Structures are given as structure tokens and as C-alpha cells.
Amino acid sequence: MAARGAKPKPVKLRLVDGTHNVTRHGSKAKAKAQVEEAQTKFGALKRPTWLKGEALAAWKRYIEPAGWLDGSREPAAIAFCELWAEFRFNSVGFPASKHGQLRAYMSELGLTDERNRGEAEEKEGDEFFGSN
């Protein structure tokens, strides 16, 4: 039977976005050691030299800022960028099945979680409350 609920968040992502709960996930020192071990095993995520055009633009826009990704996510990152390029080339002819794949890669890479985007800049003002 399929597991219910949200997928577990990667350890590094919990540390980056501040959602690491000591009572649930153990000590931060242990979590940091796990992250360092994974980075040692898989290495840093490196951009493939052969990415071009929209795929390269997608890598720079979405993958490079995602500091929680390591080398183990390289296949998903490349597939996401290639699908993104295909979508940008022909968005009208992009089938629904590929939309599903694109969204699945985004989720797997942690790109759909708004909490991963950092602090939003404050707005200039509000029509009801004025500027702050």
C-alpha cells in the first residue's frame, strides 16, 4: 500500500529552511554529520557542460540557487532542465503526461516548496495601510 502524507524532507533542506525539529529528527550535529557524509559520497552538484539554451537557463535559474542539492540529485536535475526546455520550445504541444513529470521532478528537487525560497522582500506599501 502507498505511504500517506507528505514525503520526508531531505536532511539538508530541513537544516537550510530551519524546520529541523530536535525532538523528531535528532540533534542538529548528527544531522549536519549526515549531510557532510552524503556530500562526501556524492559530491557537489555540478552543471553538465553540454546543457545549452533553455535547459542551461533553467539550470541557472532553478538548480544553482538550490543549495540543498548534492550530486545524488544530478539525474533529476538534468531531466527537469531538459523537460523545461522542451516545454519552453512548444508549450502548446507539451502533453499532460510531461507536465506531470515536470512537476514530479520539481517536487523531488524541493523546488515547489515555498519555504525554500528564502525571505520575501517586503512590499513598498499597501493601499489600506500605507508604506512601512
N, CA, C and O atoms as CSV, one atom per row, in Angstrom:
chain,resi,resn,atom,element,x,y,z
A,1,MET,N,N,0.839,-1.182,0.000
A,1,MET,CA,C,0.000,0.000,0.000
A,1,MET,C,C,0.884,1.246,0.000
A,1,MET,O,O,1.953,1.252,0.610
A,2,ALA,N,N,0.448,2.273,-0.668
A,2,ALA,CA,C,1.231,3.503,-0.772
A,2,ALA,C,C,1.261,4.243,0.560
A,2,ALA,O,O,0.301,4.212,1.331
A,3,ALA,N,N,2.375,4.899,0.809
A,3,ALA,CA,C,2.514,5.684,2.037
A,3,ALA,C,C,1.644,6.930,1.939
A,3,ALA,O,O,1.469,7.499,0.861
A,4,ARG,N,N,1.113,7.338,3.060
A,4,ARG,CA,C,0.266,8.525,3.079
A,4,ARG,C,C,1.025,9.699,3.665
A,4,ARG,O,O,2.003,9.535,4.394
A,5,GLY,N,N,0.555,10.867,3.332
A,5,GLY,CA,C,1.152,12.066,3.879
A,5,GLY,C,C,2.272,12.599,3.000
A,5,GLY,O,O,2.587,12.052,1.943
A,6,ALA,N,N,2.850,13.670,3.470
A,6,ALA,CA,C,3.926,14.317,2.724
A,6,ALA,C,C,5.181,13.461,2.734
A,6,ALA,O,O,5.441,12.720,3.682
A,7,LYS,N,N,5.958,13.577,1.655
A,7,LYS,CA,C,7.231,12.874,1.592
A,7,LYS,C,C,8.173,13.492,2.622
A,7,LYS,O,O,8.109,14.694,2.878
A,8,PRO,N,N,9.038,12.687,3.206
A,8,PRO,CA,C,10.005,13.248,4.141
A,8,PRO,C,C,10.927,14.245,3.438
A,8,PRO,O,O,11.339,14.033,2.298
A,9,LYS,N,N,11.236,15.316,4.127
A,9,LYS,CA,C,12.100,16.343,3.576
A,9,LYS,C,C,13.557,15.931,3.772
A,9,LYS,O,O,13.903,15.411,4.833
A,10,PRO,N,N,14.420,16.150,2.777
A,10,PRO,CA,C,15.835,15.827,2.943
A,10,PRO,C,C,16.440,16.566,4.139
A,10,PRO,O,O,16.043,17.686,4.460
A,11,VAL,N,N,17.393,15.926,4.781
A,11,VAL,CA,C,18.001,16.468,5.996
A,11,VAL,C,C,18.582,17.849,5.751
A,11,VAL,O,O,18.352,18.763,6.543
A,12,LYS,N,N,19.327,18.018,4.675
A,12,LYS,CA,C,19.957,19.318,4.413
A,12,LYS,C,C,18.919,20.410,4.229
A,12,LYS,O,O,19.124,21.543,4.664
A,13,LEU,N,N,17.816,20.081,3.594
A,13,LEU,CA,C,16.762,21.060,3.380
A,13,LEU,C,C,16.126,21.478,4.700
A,13,LEU,O,O,15.785,22.646,4.886
A,14,ARG,N,N,15.963,20.520,5.622
A,14,ARG,CA,C,15.438,20.874,6.949
A,14,ARG,C,C,16.376,21.831,7.666
A,14,ARG,O,O,15.929,22.755,8.346
A,15,LEU,N,N,17.671,21.613,7.515
A,15,LEU,CA,C,18.645,22.500,8.157
A,15,LEU,C,C,18.658,23.877,7.499
A,15,LEU,O,O,18.765,24.895,8.182
A,16,VAL,N,N,18.548,23.907,6.178
A,16,VAL,CA,C,18.586,25.170,5.446
A,16,VAL,C,C,17.368,26.030,5.764
A,16,VAL,O,O,17.501,27.226,6.026
A,17,ASP,N,N,16.188,25.427,5.740
A,17,ASP,CA,C,14.985,26.234,5.930
A,17,ASP,C,C,14.549,26.363,7.389
A,17,ASP,O,O,13.530,26.991,7.677
A,18,GLY,N,N,15.312,25.776,8.308
A,18,GLY,CA,C,15.038,25.958,9.735
A,18,GLY,C,C,13.889,25.133,10.274
A,18,GLY,O,O,13.321,25.485,11.308
A,19,THR,N,N,13.524,24.042,9.608
A,19,THR,CA,C,12.424,23.205,10.093
A,19,THR,C,C,12.917,21.962,10.807
A,19,THR,O,O,12.131,21.052,11.071
A,20,HIS,N,N,14.202,21.904,11.125
A,20,HIS,CA,C,14.747,20.744,11.836
A,20,HIS,C,C,14.228,20.766,13.267
A,20,HIS,O,O,14.471,21.715,14.012
A,21,ASN,N,N,13.513,19.715,13.643
A,21,ASN,CA,C,12.933,19.604,14.975
A,21,ASN,C,C,13.747,18.571,15.755
A,21,ASN,O,O,13.763,17.393,15.397
A,22,VAL,N,N,14.411,19.004,16.803
A,22,VAL,CA,C,15.305,18.137,17.568
A,22,VAL,C,C,14.561,16.942,18.155
A,22,VAL,O,O,15.110,15.842,18.204
A,23,THR,N,N,13.327,17.138,18.599
A,23,THR,CA,C,12.576,16.032,19.192
A,23,THR,C,C,12.164,14.994,18.155
A,23,THR,O,O,12.008,13.818,18.485
A,24,ARG,N,N,11.990,15.410,16.926
A,24,ARG,CA,C,11.566,14.490,15.876
A,24,ARG,C,C,12.736,13.933,15.080
A,24,ARG,O,O,12.740,12.755,14.723
A,25,HIS,N,N,13.737,14.779,14.797
A,25,HIS,CA,C,14.798,14.409,13.876
A,25,HIS,C,C,16.150,14.146,14.531
A,25,HIS,O,O,17.095,13.764,13.841
A,26,GLY,N,N,16.265,14.336,15.821
A,26,GLY,CA,C,17.551,14.148,16.487
A,26,GLY,C,C,18.349,15.441,16.510
A,26,GLY,O,O,17.858,16.490,16.095
A,27,SER,N,N,19.559,15.363,16.989
A,27,SER,CA,C,20.371,16.574,17.171
A,27,SER,C,C,20.796,17.169,15.828
A,27,SER,O,O,20.925,16.470,14.823
A,28,LYS,N,N,21.010,18.497,15.850
A,28,LYS,CA,C,21.476,19.173,14.634
A,28,LYS,C,C,22.877,18.718,14.262
A,28,LYS,O,O,23.210,18.631,13.080
A,29,ALA,N,N,23.701,18.427,15.262
A,29,ALA,CA,C,25.066,17.974,14.974
A,29,ALA,C,C,25.045,16.661,14.196
A,29,ALA,O,O,25.813,16.479,13.251
A,30,LYS,N,N,24.158,15.748,14.601
A,30,LYS,CA,C,24.042,14.469,13.897
A,30,LYS,C,C,23.530,14.698,12.468
A,30,LYS,O,O,24.003,14.067,11.524
A,31,ALA,N,N,22.567,15.598,12.325
A,31,ALA,CA,C,22.020,15.895,11.005
A,31,ALA,C,C,23.087,16.510,10.101
A,31,ALA,O,O,23.179,16.163,8.923
A,32,LYS,N,N,23.893,17.421,10.648
A,32,LYS,CA,C,24.958,18.040,9.857
A,32,LYS,C,C,25.984,16.995,9.436
A,32,LYS,O,O,26.512,17.043,8.325
A,33,ALA,N,N,26.261,16.050,10.335
A,33,ALA,CA,C,27.205,14.973,10.001
A,33,ALA,C,C,26.659,14.117,8.861
A,33,ALA,O,O,27.414,13.699,7.982
A,34,GLN,N,N,25.340,13.853,8.870
A,34,GLN,CA,C,24.717,13.089,7.786
A,34,GLN,C,C,24.843,13.829,6.459
A,34,GLN,O,O,25.132,13.227,5.425
A,35,VAL,N,N,24.624,15.134,6.499
A,35,VAL,CA,C,24.708,15.942,5.280
A,35,VAL,C,C,26.129,15.932,4.741
A,35,VAL,O,O,26.338,15.762,3.540
A,36,GLU,N,N,27.100,16.111,5.615
A,36,GLU,CA,C,28.501,16.111,5.181
A,36,GLU,C,C,28.901,14.757,4.610
A,36,GLU,O,O,29.652,14.682,3.637
A,37,GLU,N,N,28.392,13.679,5.223
A,37,GLU,CA,C,28.686,12.331,4.724
A,37,GLU,C,C,28.107,12.135,3.329
A,37,GLU,O,O,28.762,11.578,2.448
A,38,ALA,N,N,26.863,12.600,3.133
A,38,ALA,CA,C,26.227,12.471,1.814
A,38,ALA,C,C,26.985,13.288,0.769
A,38,ALA,O,O,27.175,12.836,-0.360
A,39,GLN,N,N,27.413,14.485,1.147
A,39,GLN,CA,C,28.156,15.317,0.199
A,39,GLN,C,C,29.496,14.691,-0.140
A,39,GLN,O,O,29.975,14.812,-1.267
A,40,THR,N,N,30.100,14.025,0.825
A,40,THR,CA,C,31.369,13.359,0.568
A,40,THR,C,C,31.169,12.199,-0.391
A,40,THR,O,O,31.972,11.990,-1.300
A,41,LYS,N,N,30.093,11.444,-0.188
A,41,LYS,CA,C,29.827,10.288,-1.052
A,41,LYS,C,C,29.440,10.709,-2.466
A,41,LYS,O,O,29.958,10.167,-3.442
A,42,PHE,N,N,28.539,11.666,-2.572
A,42,PHE,CA,C,28.001,12.040,-3.886
A,42,PHE,C,C,28.687,13.256,-4.487
A,42,PHE,O,O,28.657,13.434,-5.705
A,43,GLY,N,N,29.294,14.081,-3.679
A,43,GLY,CA,C,29.929,15.296,-4.171
A,43,GLY,C,C,28.916,16.390,-4.441
A,43,GLY,O,O,27.705,16.193,-4.338
A,44,ALA,N,N,29.439,17.524,-4.782
A,44,ALA,CA,C,28.583,18.667,-5.087
A,44,ALA,C,C,27.884,18.460,-6.428
A,44,ALA,O,O,28.386,17.759,-7.306
A,45,LEU,N,N,26.749,19.068,-6.561
A,45,LEU,CA,C,26.009,19.010,-7.822
A,45,LEU,C,C,26.686,19.950,-8.809
A,45,LEU,O,O,26.787,21.152,-8.562
A,46,LYS,N,N,27.147,19.405,-9.921
A,46,LYS,CA,C,27.846,20.204,-10.929
A,46,LYS,C,C,27.032,20.259,-12.207
A,46,LYS,O,O,26.443,19.270,-12.641
A,47,ARG,N,N,27.018,21.445,-12.794
A,47,ARG,CA,C,26.282,21.633,-14.044
A,47,ARG,C,C,26.987,20.907,-15.177
A,47,ARG,O,O,28.195,21.061,-15.362
A,48,PRO,N,N,26.229,20.106,-15.945
A,48,PRO,CA,C,26.824,19.447,-17.118
A,48,PRO,C,C,27.251,20.490,-18.149
A,48,PRO,O,O,26.545,21.473,-18.372
A,49,THR,N,N,28.378,20.278,-18.759
A,49,THR,CA,C,28.903,21.247,-19.733
A,49,THR,C,C,28.108,21.260,-21.029
A,49,THR,O,O,28.159,22.237,-21.777
A,50,TRP,N,N,27.375,20.189,-21.301
A,50,TRP,CA,C,26.657,20.092,-22.564
A,50,TRP,C,C,25.268,20.724,-22.530
A,50,TRP,O,O,24.603,20.763,-23.566
A,51,LEU,N,N,24.802,21.221,-21.385
A,51,LEU,CA,C,23.496,21.891,-21.345
A,51,LEU,C,C,23.561,23.186,-22.138
A,51,LEU,O,O,24.504,23.962,-21.988
A,52,LYS,N,N,22.571,23.419,-22.974
A,52,LYS,CA,C,22.532,24.619,-23.818
A,52,LYS,C,C,21.136,25.226,-23.793
A,52,LYS,O,O,20.175,24.577,-23.379
A,53,GLY,N,N,21.032,26.442,-24.228
A,53,GLY,CA,C,19.756,27.105,-24.435
A,53,GLY,C,C,18.885,27.176,-23.197
A,53,GLY,O,O,19.346,27.536,-22.114
A,54,GLU,N,N,17.612,26.827,-23.373
A,54,GLU,CA,C,16.642,26.894,-22.282
A,54,GLU,C,C,16.978,25.939,-21.143
A,54,GLU,O,O,16.687,26.236,-19.984
A,55,ALA,N,N,17.587,24.798,-21.454
A,55,ALA,CA,C,17.975,23.858,-20.400
A,55,ALA,C,C,19.035,24.488,-19.503
A,55,ALA,O,O,18.982,24.339,-18.282
A,56,LEU,N,N,19.990,25.183,-20.093
A,56,LEU,CA,C,21.021,25.874,-19.327
A,56,LEU,C,C,20.408,27.007,-18.508
A,56,LEU,O,O,20.772,27.209,-17.350
A,57,ALA,N,N,19.483,27.740,-19.109
A,57,ALA,CA,C,18.808,28.823,-18.387
A,57,ALA,C,C,18.031,28.275,-17.193
A,57,ALA,O,O,18.016,28.893,-16.128
A,58,ALA,N,N,17.391,27.128,-17.361
A,58,ALA,CA,C,16.652,26.509,-16.260
A,58,ALA,C,C,17.604,26.092,-15.149
A,58,ALA,O,O,17.298,26.261,-13.969
A,59,TRP,N,N,18.759,25.547,-15.523
A,59,TRP,CA,C,19.751,25.146,-14.510
A,59,TRP,C,C,20.174,26.363,-13.684
A,59,TRP,O,O,20.210,26.314,-12.455
A,60,LYS,N,N,20.490,27.448,-14.382
A,60,LYS,CA,C,20.947,28.655,-13.689
A,60,LYS,C,C,19.853,29.276,-12.828
A,60,LYS,O,O,20.126,29.801,-11.748
A,61,ARG,N,N,18.629,29.214,-13.305
A,61,ARG,CA,C,17.521,29.858,-12.580
A,61,ARG,C,C,16.993,29.021,-11.424
A,61,ARG,O,O,16.657,29.568,-10.374
A,62,TYR,N,N,16.913,27.704,-11.595
A,62,TYR,CA,C,16.263,26.867,-10.591
A,62,TYR,C,C,17.209,25.960,-9.806
A,62,TYR,O,O,17.018,25.774,-8.605
A,63,ILE,N,N,18.211,25.400,-10.451
A,63,ILE,CA,C,19.062,24.400,-9.802
A,63,ILE,C,C,20.209,25.052,-9.029
A,63,ILE,O,O,20.461,24.678,-7.883
A,64,GLU,N,N,20.904,26.011,-9.626
A,64,GLU,CA,C,22.043,26.633,-8.948
A,64,GLU,C,C,21.677,27.277,-7.612
A,64,GLU,O,O,22.436,27.134,-6.653
A,65,PRO,N,N,20.544,27.983,-7.508
A,65,PRO,CA,C,20.219,28.583,-6.209
A,65,PRO,C,C,19.797,27.561,-5.139
A,65,PRO,O,O,19.753,27.897,-3.955
A,66,ALA,N,N,19.493,26.344,-5.534
A,66,ALA,CA,C,19.029,25.314,-4.599
A,66,ALA,C,C,20.230,24.670,-3.912
A,66,ALA,O,O,20.679,23.597,-4.315
A,67,GLY,N,N,20.743,25.320,-2.884
A,67,GLY,CA,C,21.948,24.889,-2.199
A,67,GLY,C,C,21.838,23.563,-1.483
A,67,GLY,O,O,22.855,22.994,-1.085
A,68,TRP,N,N,20.638,23.057,-1.308
A,68,TRP,CA,C,20.446,21.792,-0.605
A,68,TRP,C,C,20.670,20.577,-1.498
A,68,TRP,O,O,20.697,19.452,-0.999
A,69,LEU,N,N,20.831,20.775,-2.796
A,69,LEU,CA,C,21.001,19.655,-3.716
A,69,LEU,C,C,22.450,19.191,-3.756
A,69,LEU,O,O,23.369,20.010,-3.756
A,70,ASP,N,N,22.654,17.874,-3.791
A,70,ASP,CA,C,24.003,17.325,-3.942
A,70,ASP,C,C,24.045,16.467,-5.203
A,70,ASP,O,O,23.067,16.403,-5.948
A,71,GLY,N,N,25.159,15.819,-5.435
A,71,GLY,CA,C,25.362,15.044,-6.653
A,71,GLY,C,C,24.377,13.916,-6.861
A,71,GLY,O,O,24.186,13.461,-7.988
A,72,SER,N,N,23.739,13.452,-5.780
A,72,SER,CA,C,22.764,12.368,-5.922
A,72,SER,C,C,21.518,12.814,-6.687
A,72,SER,O,O,20.763,11.977,-7.182
A,73,ARG,N,N,21.304,14.111,-6.786
A,73,ARG,CA,C,20.129,14.647,-7.482
A,73,ARG,C,C,20.415,15.040,-8.923
A,73,ARG,O,O,19.554,15.602,-9.600
A,74,GLU,N,N,21.626,14.746,-9.394
A,74,GLU,CA,C,22.002,15.150,-10.751
A,74,GLU,C,C,21.055,14.615,-11.824
A,74,GLU,O,O,20.622,15.397,-12.670
A,75,PRO,N,N,20.711,13.329,-11.837
A,75,PRO,CA,C,19.807,12.847,-12.899
A,75,PRO,C,C,18.457,13.573,-12.907
A,75,PRO,O,O,17.944,13.911,-13.974
A,76,ALA,N,N,17.889,13.810,-11.741
A,76,ALA,CA,C,16.602,14.505,-11.668
A,76,ALA,C,C,16.750,15.956,-12.113
A,76,ALA,O,O,15.867,16.486,-12.788
A,77,ALA,N,N,17.850,16.604,-11.747
A,77,ALA,CA,C,18.073,17.992,-12.141
A,77,ALA,C,C,18.225,18.116,-13.656
A,77,ALA,O,O,17.666,19.027,-14.266
A,78,ILE,N,N,18.974,17.208,-14.254
A,78,ILE,CA,C,19.156,17.238,-15.713
A,78,ILE,C,C,17.829,16.973,-16.419
A,78,ILE,O,O,17.479,17.667,-17.374
A,79,ALA,N,N,17.095,15.969,-15.947
A,79,ALA,CA,C,15.807,15.648,-16.570
A,79,ALA,C,C,14.838,16.825,-16.449
A,79,ALA,O,O,14.110,17.132,-17.393
A,80,PHE,N,N,14.830,17.477,-15.297
A,80,PHE,CA,C,13.974,18.649,-15.112
A,80,PHE,C,C,14.334,19.735,-16.126
A,80,PHE,O,O,13.452,20.301,-16.771
A,81,CYS,N,N,15.620,20.023,-16.265
A,81,CYS,CA,C,16.054,21.086,-17.176
A,81,CYS,C,C,15.727,20.758,-18.634
A,81,CYS,O,O,15.319,21.634,-19.397
A,82,GLU,N,N,15.907,19.497,-19.013
A,82,GLU,CA,C,15.587,19.087,-20.381
A,82,GLU,C,C,14.084,19.184,-20.652
A,82,GLU,O,O,13.669,19.638,-21.719
A,83,LEU,N,N,13.274,18.758,-19.688
A,83,LEU,CA,C,11.823,18.881,-19.848
A,83,LEU,C,C,11.396,20.343,-19.891
A,83,LEU,O,O,10.499,20.715,-20.648
A,84,TRP,N,N,12.044,21.171,-19.072
A,84,TRP,CA,C,11.727,22.599,-19.062
A,84,TRP,C,C,12.013,23.214,-20.438
A,84,TRP,O,O,11.222,24.004,-20.953
A,85,ALA,N,N,13.150,22.842,-21.018
A,85,ALA,CA,C,13.498,23.351,-22.344
A,85,ALA,C,C,12.472,22.909,-23.377
A,85,ALA,O,O,12.081,23.689,-24.247
A,86,GLU,N,N,12.040,21.666,-23.280
A,86,GLU,CA,C,11.023,21.157,-24.208
A,86,GLU,C,C,9.698,21.910,-24.035
A,86,GLU,O,O,9.021,22.223,-25.013
A,87,PHE,N,N,9.346,22.190,-22.798
A,87,PHE,CA,C,8.118,22.951,-22.508
A,87,PHE,C,C,8.210,24.359,-23.080
A,87,PHE,O,O,7.255,24.851,-23.682
A,88,ARG,N,N,9.356,25.007,-22.893
A,88,ARG,CA,C,9.528,26.371,-23.392
A,88,ARG,C,C,9.514,26.412,-24.919
A,88,ARG,O,O,9.051,27.389,-25.507
A,89,PHE,N,N,10.013,25.371,-25.557
A,89,PHE,CA,C,10.050,25.319,-27.014
A,89,PHE,C,C,8.656,25.178,-27.599
A,89,PHE,O,O,8.344,25.810,-28.609
A,90,ASN,N,N,7.797,24.344,-26.970
A,90,ASN,CA,C,6.465,24.096,-27.515
A,90,ASN,C,C,5.477,23.889,-26.369
A,90,ASN,O,O,5.052,22.764,-26.106
A,91,SER,N,N,5.120,24.961,-25.697
A,91,SER,CA,C,4.238,24.838,-24.533
A,91,SER,C,C,2.835,24.366,-24.920
A,91,SER,O,O,2.177,23.682,-24.135
A,92,VAL,N,N,2.374,24.721,-26.113
A,92,VAL,CA,C,1.037,24.306,-26.547
A,92,VAL,C,C,0.996,22.807,-26.828
A,92,VAL,O,O,-0.005,22.155,-26.533
A,93,GLY,N,N,2.051,22.259,-27.383
A,93,GLY,CA,C,2.095,20.843,-27.722
A,93,GLY,C,C,2.696,19.970,-26.631
A,93,GLY,O,O,2.940,18.784,-26.855
A,94,PHE,N,N,2.937,20.534,-25.463
A,94,PHE,CA,C,3.536,19.791,-24.356
A,94,PHE,C,C,2.452,18.942,-23.701
A,94,PHE,O,O,1.516,19.499,-23.128
A,95,PRO,N,N,2.546,17.612,-23.765
A,95,PRO,CA,C,1.464,16.759,-23.259
A,95,PRO,C,C,1.331,16.796,-21.731
A,95,PRO,O,O,2.280,17.088,-21.004
A,96,ALA,N,N,0.123,16.490,-21.283
A,96,ALA,CA,C,-0.174,16.493,-19.853
A,96,ALA,C,C,0.721,15.517,-19.093
A,96,ALA,O,O,1.094,15.784,-17.951
A,97,SER,N,N,1.066,14.401,-19.707
A,97,SER,CA,C,1.923,13.428,-19.033
A,97,SER,C,C,3.288,14.033,-18.710
A,97,SER,O,O,3.866,13.744,-17.663
A,98,LYS,N,N,3.798,14.867,-19.607
A,98,LYS,CA,C,5.087,15.510,-19.353
A,98,LYS,C,C,4.959,16.630,-18.318
A,98,LYS,O,O,5.908,16.908,-17.586
A,99,HIS,N,N,3.798,17.267,-18.258
A,99,HIS,CA,C,3.560,18.241,-17.185
A,99,HIS,C,C,3.671,17.535,-15.834
A,99,HIS,O,O,4.271,18.059,-14.896
A,100,GLY,N,N,3.092,16.356,-15.752
A,100,GLY,CA,C,3.168,15.572,-14.516
A,100,GLY,C,C,4.602,15.215,-14.161
A,100,GLY,O,O,4.997,15.282,-12.998
A,101,GLN,N,N,5.383,14.834,-15.176
A,101,GLN,CA,C,6.799,14.518,-14.936
A,101,GLN,C,C,7.559,15.748,-14.461
A,101,GLN,O,O,8.367,15.672,-13.535
A,102,LEU,N,N,7.294,16.879,-15.101
A,102,LEU,CA,C,7.966,18.116,-14.741
A,102,LEU,C,C,7.668,18.486,-13.289
A,102,LEU,O,O,8.571,18.846,-12.534
A,103,ARG,N,N,6.412,18.395,-12.913
A,103,ARG,CA,C,6.027,18.706,-11.529
A,103,ARG,C,C,6.634,17.713,-10.542
A,103,ARG,O,O,7.024,18.100,-9.440
A,104,ALA,N,N,6.717,16.440,-10.922
A,104,ALA,CA,C,7.315,15.436,-10.044
A,104,ALA,C,C,8.799,15.722,-9.824
A,104,ALA,O,O,9.295,15.594,-8.705
A,105,TYR,N,N,9.510,16.108,-10.886
A,105,TYR,CA,C,10.921,16.461,-10.732
A,105,TYR,C,C,11.074,17.701,-9.845
A,105,TYR,O,O,11.964,17.753,-8.996
A,106,MET,N,N,10.212,18.689,-10.044
A,106,MET,CA,C,10.279,19.889,-9.216
A,106,MET,C,C,10.070,19.542,-7.745
A,106,MET,O,O,10.762,20.066,-6.872
A,107,SER,N,N,9.123,18.666,-7.482
A,107,SER,CA,C,8.866,18.248,-6.105
A,107,SER,C,C,10.047,17.483,-5.533
A,107,SER,O,O,10.463,17.726,-4.400
A,108,GLU,N,N,10.585,16.559,-6.319
A,108,GLU,CA,C,11.720,15.760,-5.866
A,108,GLU,C,C,12.935,16.630,-5.558
A,108,GLU,O,O,13.700,16.329,-4.642
A,109,LEU,N,N,13.114,17.695,-6.311
A,109,LEU,CA,C,14.242,18.589,-6.122
A,109,LEU,C,C,13.978,19.648,-5.043
A,109,LEU,O,O,14.872,20.419,-4.696
A,110,GLY,N,N,12.761,19.682,-4.522
A,110,GLY,CA,C,12.429,20.660,-3.484
A,110,GLY,C,C,12.135,22.040,-4.023
A,110,GLY,O,O,12.236,23.021,-3.286
A,111,LEU,N,N,11.769,22.144,-5.301
A,111,LEU,CA,C,11.540,23.445,-5.923
A,111,LEU,C,C,10.116,23.954,-5.764
A,111,LEU,O,O,9.858,25.134,-6.004
A,112,THR,N,N,9.190,23.096,-5.365
A,112,THR,CA,C,7.801,23.529,-5.260
A,112,THR,C,C,7.434,24.023,-3.858
A,112,THR,O,O,6.365,24.601,-3.666
A,113,ASP,N,N,8.300,23.802,-2.897
A,113,ASP,CA,C,8.015,24.201,-1.526
A,113,ASP,C,C,8.371,25.676,-1.343
A,113,ASP,O,O,9.537,26.053,-1.451
A,114,GLU,N,N,7.368,26.506,-1.068
A,114,GLU,CA,C,7.582,27.947,-0.935
A,114,GLU,C,C,8.544,28.284,0.192
A,114,GLU,O,O,9.179,29.338,0.165
A,115,ARG,N,N,8.661,27.420,1.170
A,115,ARG,CA,C,9.557,27.691,2.297
A,115,ARG,C,C,11.019,27.662,1.877
A,115,ARG,O,O,11.875,28.149,2.616
A,116,ASN,N,N,11.328,27.105,0.714
A,116,ASN,CA,C,12.706,27.022,0.246
A,116,ASN,C,C,13.161,28.280,-0.476
A,116,ASN,O,O,14.315,28.366,-0.898
A,117,ARG,N,N,12.298,29.232,-0.620
A,117,ARG,CA,C,12.603,30.405,-1.437
A,117,ARG,C,C,13.235,31.544,-0.654
A,117,ARG,O,O,13.526,32.593,-1.230
A,118,GLY,N,N,13.452,31.369,0.619
A,118,GLY,CA,C,14.073,32.423,1.418
A,118,GLY,C,C,13.064,33.478,1.807
A,118,GLY,O,O,11.863,33.337,1.577
A,119,GLU,N,N,13.571,34.522,2.393
A,119,GLU,CA,C,12.708,35.602,2.848
A,119,GLU,C,C,12.245,36.440,1.666
A,119,GLU,O,O,13.050,36.850,0.831
A,120,ALA,N,N,10.946,36.690,1.604
A,120,ALA,CA,C,10.402,37.535,0.550
A,120,ALA,C,C,10.676,38.992,0.903
A,120,ALA,O,O,10.659,39.376,2.073
A,121,GLU,N,N,10.926,39.786,-0.119
A,121,GLU,CA,C,11.148,41.205,0.122
A,121,GLU,C,C,9.834,41.842,0.526
A,121,GLU,O,O,8.765,41.475,0.037
A,122,GLU,N,N,9.937,42.809,1.436
A,122,GLU,CA,C,8.722,43.479,1.867
A,122,GLU,C,C,8.232,44.387,0.757
A,122,GLU,O,O,9.018,44.959,0.002
A,123,LYS,N,N,6.917,44.506,0.675
A,123,LYS,CA,C,6.308,45.342,-0.355
A,123,LYS,C,C,6.516,46.807,-0.014
A,123,LYS,O,O,6.708,47.169,1.146
A,124,GLU,N,N,6.476,47.637,-1.035
A,124,GLU,CA,C,6.651,49.076,-0.852
A,124,GLU,C,C,5.586,49.657,0.054
A,124,GLU,O,O,5.891,50.457,0.939
A,125,GLY,N,N,4.350,49.266,-0.154
A,125,GLY,CA,C,3.256,49.809,0.637
A,125,GLY,C,C,1.980,49.068,0.342
A,125,GLY,O,O,1.950,48.127,-0.452
A,126,ASP,N,N,0.939,49.504,0.989
A,126,ASP,CA,C,-0.361,48.885,0.840
A,126,ASP,C,C,-1.377,49.989,0.738
A,126,ASP,O,O,-1.248,51.010,1.414
A,127,GLU,N,N,-2.391,49.812,-0.096
A,127,GLU,CA,C,-3.364,50.878,-0.280
A,127,GLU,C,C,-4.157,51.163,0.987
A,127,GLU,O,O,-4.688,52.263,1.137
A,128,PHE,N,N,-4.254,50.212,1.897
A,128,PHE,CA,C,-5.006,50.408,3.122
A,128,PHE,C,C,-4.131,50.848,4.292
A,128,PHE,O,O,-4.567,51.625,5.142
A,129,PHE,N,N,-2.907,50.355,4.333
A,129,PHE,CA,C,-2.061,50.625,5.495
A,129,PHE,C,C,-0.890,51.556,5.190
A,129,PHE,O,O,-0.120,51.880,6.094
A,130,GLY,N,N,-0.740,51.986,3.962
A,130,GLY,CA,C,0.341,52.884,3.598
A,130,GLY,C,C,1.678,52.154,3.529
A,130,GLY,O,O,1.729,50.927,3.614
A,131,SER,N,N,2.744,52.908,3.377
A,131,SER,CA,C,4.072,52.295,3.281
A,131,SER,C,C,4.697,52.208,4.659
A,131,SER,O,O,4.446,53.037,5.534
A,132,ASN,N,N,5.515,51.186,4.827
A,132,ASN,CA,C,6.193,50.993,6.118
A,132,ASN,C,C,7.650,51.237,5.979
A,132,ASN,O,O,8.391,51.124,6.955
